[in-house]
Amino acid sequence: MPSISEPVVDEVDLGTAPTRLEPGTTNAIGRMLGLLGDEWTLLILQRALRGTTRYGQFLDELAISNAVLTSRLATMEREGVLRRVVYQDRPVRAEYVLTPRGRGLWPVTIAIWDWERQWVPGHAQTLPAMRHALCGQDFAPDLTCRVCRGAVPSSTVHAEWGPSGSWERSVPDSATRRRSDARADRSSAGLFPETMSIFGNRWSSALIGASLRGLTRFGDFVDALGAPPALVADRLRAFCDIGVLEARGRRGPGRVGRAEYHLTAKGHAFYPVVAVAIDWAQHWYAAEEGPALVQQHVPCEAPLGVALACDQCSADLHGSDIEIVPRSARRGAR
C-alpha cells in the first residue's frame, strides 16, 4: 500500500530553509493561502504525496490542461514545495519531487481527509481509509498540543495578531483561478468538493479564518478582508448551503447584511485543517517583524504548536507511517 510521503532527495535551499519575508509584505498566512488556496495546487499536492512525480502522470490522473499544470508546477517549484529533477537529457525529461517543505504539507491533506469522512454525507463509505503502520489500525487524526499533548479544539485556543499580522497582510496579493474543467469533478484523483468550497479559493480561506476568529457580521467580514461585498455575500451563502455557517436573524433577498453568520459544529470541525496549515506557514515563511499570529493553548498556557496523533494508539503521526488503504482492502467500519 502506498505511503503518503516521498523519499528524501538532494533538495535546493528553498525547500529546506524558511523563506524570509520583507517587512510590510504579505505575511506567512497570506503566502500560505496564496499557495494552497487554489484547487489545482491542492490536487497536485495530493498526488505528489502519493508518489506521482512525472508530468504525464499528473496529466492523466488529474484531467488537467497542459497550460494549468505547467503554471501550477512552476508556482510550486518557485515556492520550494517541489524540485524539478532532470532524469533524461535527450529529449529532456524531468520529475517533480517533493522537498522537505512540500512533504511537510501532509498534515493538511490528512486533516482534510478526516473532515470529509466525518462531515460529508457518504464519504465515510467511499473514501479510502488511512492505516497507521505503527499500530496497524485504521485511524482518525487527533489535533494535539505539542507541549501538553492535550486535545486542541478551537475553543481552547487564544489567538491574536502578531507583529506581522493583520487581515490586510493575511490575504494573498492576487486572486487564484478556480478549477473549471468538468472532467476534473468526475476524476477519482480529485480532493473533495466541500473542502474546495472552503479552502480552494483565497477569499473562502480568508473568510473561514475570520469566522474562527469570531467575526459574524457581514459588514465586519467586508471591512476585515477588504473583499467586494458581492463576493463576501456569495461566499457566506455558499458556506450556509454546505452547513459550515448558519445565518441568524433576518436573511433573504437583499438582507444578507442583516444576518449574523455563526460557525456550526461542522464549521468548527474544520479547525484542524486551518491549524496545521497555519503551523506549516509560520515555520516556512518567517517575517523579520515576528509571527503573523500568536496563539496560546489555554489549558497549558503554552504557545501553541500542533501535531496530529493517532486516535487508536495516541502516538504522533508521521507521513512515512501512514498507509492508504483501498476500499476493497478495508477491515470494515471502525
MIROLO-839464 format. One record per residue (C-alpha): residue number from 0; residue in one letter; x negated, y, z. Coordinates in pm, 1 decimal, m for minus. Layout:
// MIROLO-839464
+-----+---------+----------+----------+----------+
| num | residuo |       px |       py |       pz |
+-----+---------+----------+----------+----------+
| NUM |       A |        X |        Y |        Z |
...
+-----+---------+----------+----------+----------+
END
This chain:
// MIROLO-839464
+-----+---------+----------+----------+----------+
| num | residuo |       px |       py |       pz |
+-----+---------+----------+----------+----------+
|   0 |       M |      0.0 |      0.0 |      0.0 |
|   1 |       P |   m137.2 |    343.9 |    m88.2 |
|   2 |       S |   m274.1 |    579.6 |    172.9 |
|   3 |       I |   m188.1 |    947.4 |    160.9 |
|   4 |       S |   m548.1 |   1066.1 |    189.9 |
|   5 |       E |   m830.3 |   1079.1 |    m61.5 |
|   6 |       P |  m1190.4 |    958.9 |    m25.0 |
|   7 |       V |  m1448.6 |   1220.3 |     59.7 |
|   8 |       V |  m1643.1 |   1372.8 |   m230.9 |
|   9 |       D |  m1912.3 |   1638.9 |   m253.1 |
|  10 |       E |  m1689.4 |   1947.7 |   m225.2 |
|  11 |       V |  m1766.4 |   2305.2 |   m311.7 |
|  12 |       D |  m1791.9 |   2556.1 |    m28.0 |
|  13 |       L |  m1442.4 |   2693.2 |    m89.8 |
|  14 |       G |  m1293.6 |   2357.1 |      2.7 |
|  15 |       T |  m1492.2 |   2319.6 |    324.2 |
|  16 |       A |  m1514.8 |   2670.0 |    473.5 |
|  17 |       P |  m1233.6 |   2914.8 |    559.0 |
|  18 |       T |  m1155.9 |   3197.4 |    319.6 |
|  19 |       R |  m1247.6 |   3533.6 |    472.7 |
|  20 |       L |   m966.8 |   3786.5 |    428.2 |
|  21 |       E |  m1039.4 |   4155.8 |    393.2 |
|  22 |       P |   m878.0 |   4393.5 |    645.4 |
|  23 |       G |   m534.7 |   4515.9 |    545.0 |
|  24 |       T |   m476.6 |   4246.7 |    282.5 |
|  25 |       T |   m220.4 |   3965.7 |    269.4 |
|  26 |       N |   m269.8 |   3759.1 |    583.9 |
|  27 |       A |   m303.6 |   3383.7 |    635.8 |
|  28 |       I |     71.7 |   3323.5 |    638.1 |
|  29 |       G |    120.0 |   3519.6 |    317.9 |
|  30 |       R |   m164.7 |   3335.2 |    148.1 |
|  31 |       M |    m17.4 |   3000.8 |    254.5 |
|  32 |       L |    329.5 |   3094.3 |    129.2 |
|  33 |       G |    182.2 |   3218.3 |   m196.8 |
|  34 |       L |     28.1 |   2875.4 |   m247.4 |
|  35 |       L |    289.0 |   2638.4 |   m101.6 |
|  36 |       G |    597.6 |   2848.8 |   m171.3 |
|  37 |       D |    609.3 |   2703.5 |   m520.8 |
|  38 |       E |    786.4 |   2384.9 |   m619.5 |
|  39 |       W |    533.1 |   2264.0 |   m872.7 |
|  40 |       T |    240.0 |   2314.3 |   m637.1 |
|  41 |       L |    410.9 |   2103.4 |   m370.5 |
|  42 |       L |    488.7 |   1833.5 |   m625.2 |
|  43 |       I |    127.8 |   1824.0 |   m748.0 |
|  44 |       L |      4.1 |   1815.0 |   m388.1 |
|  45 |       Q |    232.9 |   1524.4 |   m307.7 |
|  46 |       R |     98.1 |   1322.7 |   m600.0 |
|  47 |       A |   m263.5 |   1416.3 |   m523.6 |
|  48 |       L |   m224.4 |   1296.8 |   m164.2 |
|  49 |       R |   m101.6 |    964.6 |   m301.3 |
|  50 |       G |   m406.6 |    926.0 |   m523.5 |
|  51 |       T |   m326.5 |   1094.1 |   m855.5 |
|  52 |       T |   m632.4 |   1273.5 |   m994.4 |
|  53 |       R |   m611.8 |   1292.5 |  m1373.8 |
|  54 |       Y |   m435.4 |   1549.3 |  m1586.7 |
|  55 |       G |   m244.6 |   1291.8 |  m1790.1 |
|  56 |       Q |   m123.4 |   1117.2 |  m1475.5 |
|  57 |       F |     23.1 |   1440.3 |  m1339.3 |
|  58 |       L |    195.6 |   1499.5 |  m1673.9 |
|  59 |       D |    351.1 |   1153.1 |  m1676.7 |
|  60 |       E |    454.0 |   1143.5 |  m1310.5 |
|  61 |       L |    599.8 |   1493.4 |  m1284.4 |
|  62 |       A |    756.2 |   1558.1 |  m1627.6 |
|  63 |       I |    579.8 |   1894.8 |  m1616.9 |
|  64 |       S |    479.0 |   2108.6 |  m1915.0 |
|  65 |       N |    113.9 |   2149.6 |  m2011.0 |
|  66 |       A |    126.7 |   2523.7 |  m1950.1 |
|  67 |       V |    271.7 |   2494.2 |  m1599.0 |
|  68 |       L |     40.7 |   2208.5 |  m1498.6 |
|  69 |       T |   m267.8 |   2392.4 |  m1624.2 |
|  70 |       S |   m164.0 |   2705.8 |  m1436.2 |
|  71 |       R |    m94.2 |   2527.3 |  m1106.8 |
|  72 |       L |   m411.8 |   2317.7 |  m1117.6 |
|  73 |       A |   m613.1 |   2634.3 |  m1179.2 |
|  74 |       T |   m446.4 |   2803.1 |   m880.7 |
|  75 |       M |   m506.9 |   2504.8 |   m653.4 |
|  76 |       E |   m871.0 |   2491.1 |   m764.1 |
|  77 |       R |   m910.7 |   2865.3 |   m707.4 |
|  78 |       E |   m761.4 |   2831.3 |   m357.1 |
|  79 |       G |  m1002.2 |   2548.8 |   m273.4 |
|  80 |       V |   m734.9 |   2278.3 |   m247.0 |
|  81 |       L |   m858.2 |   2080.3 |   m547.6 |
|  82 |       R |  m1201.6 |   2038.6 |   m701.4 |
|  83 |       R |  m1241.0 |   1975.5 |  m1073.7 |
|  84 |       V |  m1489.2 |   1690.5 |  m1128.4 |
|  85 |       V |  m1605.6 |   1609.6 |  m1482.5 |
|  86 |       Y |  m1633.8 |   1234.3 |  m1532.7 |
|  87 |       Q |  m1687.8 |   1225.5 |  m1911.7 |
|  88 |       D |  m1885.8 |   1463.4 |  m2134.4 |
|  89 |       R |  m1771.8 |   1376.7 |  m2488.6 |
|  90 |       P |  m1493.0 |   1464.0 |  m2502.2 |
|  91 |       V |  m1489.1 |   1649.2 |  m2171.7 |
|  92 |       R |  m1255.2 |   1485.6 |  m1922.6 |
|  93 |       A |  m1211.8 |   1580.3 |  m1559.8 |
|  94 |       E |  m1039.2 |   1469.4 |  m1242.0 |
|  95 |       Y |   m881.9 |   1694.6 |   m981.3 |
|  96 |       V |   m990.1 |   1570.7 |   m639.8 |
|  97 |       L |   m862.7 |   1694.4 |   m305.6 |
|  98 |       T |  m1110.5 |   1887.7 |    m92.3 |
|  99 |       P |  m1101.8 |   1879.9 |    290.4 |
| 100 |       R |   m884.2 |   2191.8 |    268.4 |
| 101 |       G |   m643.1 |   2008.0 |     39.9 |
| 102 |       R |   m643.1 |   1687.5 |    242.9 |
| 103 |       G |   m563.1 |   1898.8 |    547.0 |
| 104 |       L |   m217.8 |   1961.1 |    399.9 |
| 105 |       W |    m99.8 |   1603.2 |    458.4 |
| 106 |       P |     90.4 |   1700.5 |    779.3 |
| 107 |       V |    305.8 |   1936.8 |    571.3 |
| 108 |       T |    416.0 |   1657.7 |    337.4 |
| 109 |       I |    477.5 |   1419.7 |    630.0 |
| 110 |       A |    686.3 |   1679.5 |    815.3 |
| 111 |       I |    892.3 |   1740.6 |    500.9 |
| 112 |       W |    947.5 |   1366.8 |    455.8 |
| 113 |       D |   1069.8 |   1327.4 |    813.7 |
| 114 |       W |   1307.5 |   1624.7 |    794.1 |
| 115 |       E |   1462.4 |   1491.1 |    474.4 |
| 116 |       R |   1510.3 |   1144.9 |    625.8 |
| 117 |       Q |   1672.8 |   1288.2 |    936.4 |
| 118 |       W |   1892.3 |   1559.3 |    790.0 |
| 119 |       V |   1974.3 |   1499.2 |    423.8 |
| 120 |       P |   2258.9 |   1250.8 |    366.6 |
| 121 |       G |   2148.0 |    927.4 |    203.1 |
| 122 |       H |   1775.0 |    994.2 |    219.5 |
| 123 |       A |   1710.2 |    765.1 |    516.4 |
| 124 |       Q |   1813.1 |    475.7 |    292.7 |
| 125 |       T |   1647.6 |    589.6 |    m29.8 |
| 126 |       L |   1313.0 |    738.9 |     73.7 |
| 127 |       P |   1010.5 |    513.9 |    124.4 |
| 128 |       A |    909.5 |    453.4 |    483.6 |
| 129 |       M |    577.9 |    551.3 |    637.9 |
| 130 |       R |    381.4 |    296.5 |    838.5 |
| 131 |       H |    116.1 |    375.6 |   1098.5 |
| 132 |       A |   m173.6 |    141.0 |   1030.9 |
| 133 |       L |   m299.9 |    154.7 |   1391.6 |
| 134 |       C |     17.5 |     13.3 |   1546.4 |
| 135 |       G |    166.7 |   m149.3 |   1237.3 |
| 136 |       Q |    504.8 |     17.6 |   1287.4 |
| 137 |       D |    723.4 |    228.6 |   1062.8 |
| 138 |       F |    727.8 |    565.6 |   1234.2 |
| 139 |       A |    854.8 |    921.0 |   1250.9 |
| 140 |       P |    611.5 |   1203.6 |   1335.5 |
| 141 |       D |    646.7 |   1392.7 |   1662.7 |
| 142 |       L |    521.1 |   1752.3 |   1677.9 |
| 143 |       T |    297.7 |   1780.9 |   1984.3 |
| 144 |       C |     75.1 |   2033.9 |   2160.0 |
| 145 |       R |   m295.6 |   1960.1 |   2123.8 |
| 146 |       V |   m360.8 |   2074.6 |   2482.0 |
| 147 |       C |    m90.0 |   1913.0 |   2696.0 |
| 148 |       R |     33.3 |   1653.7 |   2442.6 |
| 149 |       G |    390.8 |   1760.3 |   2513.7 |
| 150 |       A |    665.6 |   1795.2 |   2255.9 |
| 151 |       V |    689.1 |   2126.9 |   2070.9 |
| 152 |       P |   1043.6 |   2221.2 |   1970.7 |
| 153 |       S |   1072.9 |   2580.2 |   1852.1 |
| 154 |       S |   1240.0 |   2678.4 |   2180.4 |
| 155 |       T |    914.6 |   2608.8 |   2371.7 |
| 156 |       V |    701.3 |   2845.2 |   2162.8 |
| 157 |       H |    644.8 |   3213.7 |   2228.2 |
| 158 |       A |    514.7 |   3391.6 |   1918.3 |
| 159 |       E |    418.9 |   3748.2 |   1841.2 |
| 160 |       W |    229.2 |   3918.6 |   1564.2 |
| 161 |       G |   m147.2 |   3912.4 |   1594.6 |
| 162 |       P |   m396.1 |   4175.1 |   1472.0 |
| 163 |       S |   m343.6 |   4082.7 |   1105.2 |
| 164 |       G |     26.2 |   4005.0 |   1141.8 |
| 165 |       S |    331.6 |   4188.2 |   1010.0 |
| 166 |       W |    626.2 |   4098.4 |    791.2 |
| 167 |       E |    481.6 |   4307.6 |    509.7 |
| 168 |       R |    145.4 |   4129.5 |    515.8 |
| 169 |       S |    304.2 |   3784.9 |    555.9 |
| 170 |       V |    486.8 |   3794.4 |    221.6 |
| 171 |       P |    281.8 |   3687.2 |    m82.7 |
| 172 |       D |    171.4 |   3950.9 |   m330.2 |
| 173 |       S |    359.5 |   3810.5 |   m628.1 |
| 174 |       A |    670.1 |   3604.1 |   m687.2 |
| 175 |       T |    632.4 |   3238.2 |   m768.8 |
| 176 |       R |    816.8 |   3074.4 |  m1053.3 |
| 177 |       R |   1073.6 |   2808.5 |   m982.0 |
| 178 |       R |   1080.0 |   2465.3 |  m1138.4 |
| 179 |       S |   1341.6 |   2477.0 |  m1411.7 |
| 180 |       D |   1287.9 |   2161.3 |  m1615.6 |
| 181 |       A |   1596.3 |   1946.3 |  m1559.7 |
| 182 |       R |   1391.1 |   1631.5 |  m1618.7 |
| 183 |       A |   1195.2 |   1700.4 |  m1301.6 |
| 184 |       D |   1512.8 |   1686.7 |  m1093.9 |
| 185 |       R |   1555.9 |   1326.2 |  m1203.1 |
| 186 |       S |   1192.5 |   1231.0 |  m1153.3 |
| 187 |       S |   1107.7 |    993.0 |   m870.5 |
| 188 |       A |    781.3 |   1184.9 |   m836.4 |
| 189 |       G |    964.1 |   1490.5 |   m703.8 |
| 190 |       L |    982.2 |   1607.7 |   m348.2 |
| 191 |       F |   1329.8 |   1691.4 |   m225.1 |
| 192 |       P |   1584.8 |   1947.7 |   m342.9 |
| 193 |       E |   1688.5 |   2069.7 |      3.8 |
| 194 |       T |   1328.0 |   2121.3 |    108.5 |
| 195 |       M |   1275.9 |   2309.7 |   m215.4 |
| 196 |       S |   1571.1 |   2533.2 |   m128.8 |
| 197 |       I |   1387.0 |   2634.5 |    189.6 |
| 198 |       F |   1018.2 |   2608.5 |    108.4 |
| 199 |       G |    992.4 |   2616.0 |   m270.1 |
| 200 |       N |   1023.3 |   2991.8 |   m312.4 |
| 201 |       R |    832.0 |   3266.9 |   m135.1 |
| 202 |       W |   1142.7 |   3457.6 |    m22.4 |
| 203 |       S |   1311.3 |   3142.2 |    107.0 |
| 204 |       S |    999.8 |   3054.5 |    306.0 |
| 205 |       A |    978.3 |   3403.6 |    450.0 |
| 206 |       L |   1347.4 |   3402.3 |    540.2 |
| 207 |       I |   1329.0 |   3073.8 |    732.1 |
| 208 |       G |   1029.1 |   3213.2 |    919.1 |
| 209 |       A |   1223.3 |   3527.2 |   1004.9 |
| 210 |       S |   1513.0 |   3313.9 |   1129.1 |
| 211 |       L |   1280.5 |   3115.6 |   1353.9 |
| 212 |       R |   1150.6 |   3445.8 |   1490.7 |
| 213 |       G |   1507.1 |   3534.2 |   1592.6 |
| 214 |       L |   1639.3 |   3757.0 |   1314.4 |
| 215 |       T |   2011.2 |   3710.1 |   1247.0 |
| 216 |       R |   2146.6 |   4023.5 |   1078.1 |
| 217 |       F |   2148.8 |   4086.7 |    705.5 |
| 218 |       G |   2001.4 |   4434.4 |    735.4 |
| 219 |       D |   1721.4 |   4310.3 |    959.8 |
| 220 |       F |   1624.9 |   4045.8 |    703.0 |
| 221 |       V |   1618.0 |   4306.8 |    425.6 |
| 222 |       D |   1413.5 |   4553.4 |    630.7 |
| 223 |       A |   1168.1 |   4296.6 |    766.7 |
| 224 |       L |   1099.4 |   4113.3 |    442.2 |
| 225 |       G |   1117.7 |   4408.2 |    205.1 |
| 226 |       A |   1321.2 |   4192.8 |    m32.9 |
| 227 |       P |   1601.4 |   4316.5 |   m260.8 |
| 228 |       P |   1938.4 |   4295.6 |    m78.6 |
| 229 |       A |   2093.7 |   4085.3 |   m355.5 |
| 230 |       L |   1812.8 |   3831.4 |   m324.7 |
| 231 |       V |   1849.1 |   3812.8 |     54.7 |
| 232 |       A |   2225.1 |   3765.4 |     18.3 |
| 233 |       D |   2169.2 |   3483.9 |   m231.2 |
| 234 |       R |   1921.5 |   3306.1 |     m2.3 |
| 235 |       L |   2149.1 |   3341.1 |    301.4 |
| 236 |       R |   2438.9 |   3187.4 |    108.9 |
| 237 |       A |   2216.7 |   2903.1 |    m11.7 |
| 238 |       F |   2097.2 |   2830.8 |    342.2 |
| 239 |       C |   2455.8 |   2826.5 |    467.8 |
| 240 |       D |   2555.8 |   2591.9 |    185.1 |
| 241 |       I |   2297.9 |   2329.7 |    288.3 |
| 242 |       G |   2371.1 |   2372.7 |    659.0 |
| 243 |       V |   2045.0 |   2533.7 |    768.6 |
| 244 |       L |   2218.6 |   2856.3 |    874.1 |
| 245 |       E |   2572.0 |   2926.5 |    986.1 |
| 246 |       A |   2744.7 |   3260.9 |    942.3 |
| 247 |       R |   2919.3 |   3402.4 |   1245.7 |
| 248 |       G |   3154.7 |   3694.9 |   1220.1 |
| 249 |       R |   3306.6 |   3848.9 |    909.4 |
| 250 |       R |   3192.2 |   3680.7 |    592.2 |
| 251 |       G |   3347.2 |   3684.5 |    249.8 |
| 252 |       P |   3336.3 |   3871.7 |    m81.4 |
| 253 |       G |   3148.8 |   4194.2 |    m17.8 |
| 254 |       R |   3098.8 |   4112.3 |    350.9 |
| 255 |       V |   2769.1 |   3926.8 |    351.8 |
| 256 |       G |   2612.7 |   4210.8 |    550.4 |
| 257 |       R |   2873.5 |   4198.0 |    827.4 |
| 258 |       A |   2799.4 |   3846.2 |    948.7 |
| 259 |       E |   2520.7 |   3716.6 |   1167.4 |
| 260 |       Y |   2323.5 |   3417.9 |   1043.8 |
| 261 |       H |   2210.5 |   3169.2 |   1306.7 |
| 262 |       L |   1997.5 |   2859.1 |   1267.3 |
| 263 |       T |   2184.0 |   2531.7 |   1303.3 |
| 264 |       A |   2034.8 |   2216.2 |   1455.2 |
| 265 |       K |   1928.8 |   2123.9 |   1102.7 |
| 266 |       G |   1758.0 |   2460.2 |   1064.2 |
| 267 |       H |   1573.4 |   2431.8 |   1395.3 |
| 268 |       A |   1462.5 |   2081.5 |   1293.2 |
| 269 |       F |   1269.3 |   2234.5 |   1002.9 |
| 270 |       Y |   1034.3 |   2398.9 |   1253.2 |
| 271 |       P |    766.5 |   2122.6 |   1239.3 |
| 272 |       V |    721.7 |   2192.3 |    866.0 |
| 273 |       V |    668.1 |   2560.9 |    940.2 |
| 274 |       A |    445.4 |   2489.9 |   1241.6 |
| 275 |       V |    199.8 |   2259.7 |   1064.4 |
| 276 |       A |    188.4 |   2488.9 |    759.8 |
| 277 |       I |    101.1 |   2791.6 |    975.5 |
| 278 |       D |   m153.6 |   2586.6 |   1170.3 |
| 279 |       W |   m322.7 |   2492.6 |    841.6 |
| 280 |       A |   m306.9 |   2850.2 |    713.5 |
| 281 |       Q |   m467.6 |   3008.0 |   1018.0 |
| 282 |       H |   m751.0 |   2756.0 |   1006.1 |
| 283 |       W |   m831.8 |   2803.6 |    636.7 |
| 284 |       Y |   m763.7 |   3178.3 |    594.9 |
| 285 |       A |   m948.8 |   3388.8 |    851.1 |
| 286 |       A |   m881.6 |   3763.1 |    875.5 |
| 287 |       E |  m1153.5 |   3986.0 |   1016.6 |
| 288 |       E |   m898.9 |   4159.8 |   1243.0 |
| 289 |       G |   m781.9 |   3834.6 |   1401.6 |
| 290 |       P |   m495.0 |   3587.7 |   1351.9 |
| 291 |       A |   m166.3 |   3675.4 |   1186.6 |
| 292 |       L |     42.1 |   3503.7 |   1452.4 |
| 293 |       V |    m41.1 |   3449.5 |   1818.9 |
| 294 |       Q |    151.9 |   3156.4 |   1963.2 |
| 295 |       Q |    176.2 |   3007.9 |   2309.8 |
| 296 |       H |    318.1 |   2673.6 |   2415.9 |
| 297 |       V |    525.3 |   2793.7 |   2709.8 |
| 298 |       P |    528.1 |   2470.2 |   2917.8 |
| 299 |       C |    146.7 |   2457.4 |   2945.3 |
| 300 |       E |     80.7 |   2828.6 |   2881.4 |
| 301 |       A |   m195.1 |   2740.5 |   2634.1 |
| 302 |       P |   m249.3 |   2891.9 |   2289.2 |
| 303 |       L |    m51.9 |   2674.4 |   2052.0 |
| 304 |       G |   m229.5 |   2422.7 |   1836.1 |
| 305 |       V |    m13.4 |   2148.0 |   1690.9 |
| 306 |       A |    m64.9 |   1785.7 |   1596.3 |
| 307 |       L |    156.0 |   1506.5 |   1468.0 |
| 308 |       A |    183.2 |   1190.5 |   1676.1 |
| 309 |       C |    334.5 |    850.3 |   1603.9 |
| 310 |       D |    670.1 |    813.1 |   1778.4 |
| 311 |       Q |    603.3 |    439.5 |   1821.6 |
| 312 |       C |    259.2 |    433.3 |   1986.8 |
| 313 |       S |    210.0 |    805.4 |   2072.3 |
| 314 |       A |   m132.7 |    812.2 |   1905.7 |
| 315 |       D |   m231.6 |   1112.5 |   1696.4 |
| 316 |       L |   m164.8 |   1059.9 |   1328.7 |
| 317 |       H |   m438.0 |   1085.4 |   1066.0 |
| 318 |       G |   m377.4 |   1084.9 |    693.3 |
| 319 |       S |   m600.6 |    783.5 |    635.0 |
| 320 |       D |   m393.1 |    577.5 |    882.0 |
| 321 |       I |    m57.4 |    638.8 |    712.0 |
| 322 |       E |     71.6 |    396.0 |    452.0 |
| 323 |       I |    359.5 |    448.9 |    212.6 |
| 324 |       V |    596.1 |    152.8 |    229.0 |
| 325 |       P |    804.6 |     87.1 |    m85.2 |
| 326 |       R |   1174.4 |     41.6 |    m18.1 |
| 327 |       S |   1150.3 |   m322.7 |   m124.0 |
| 328 |       A |    891.2 |   m386.4 |    149.6 |
| 329 |       R |   1069.4 |   m213.1 |    435.6 |
| 330 |       R |   1133.6 |   m410.8 |    750.3 |
| 331 |       G |   1487.0 |   m287.1 |    791.5 |
| 332 |       A |   1635.1 |      7.5 |    970.3 |
| 333 |       R |   1445.5 |    129.3 |   1270.4 |
+-----+---------+----------+----------+----------+
END
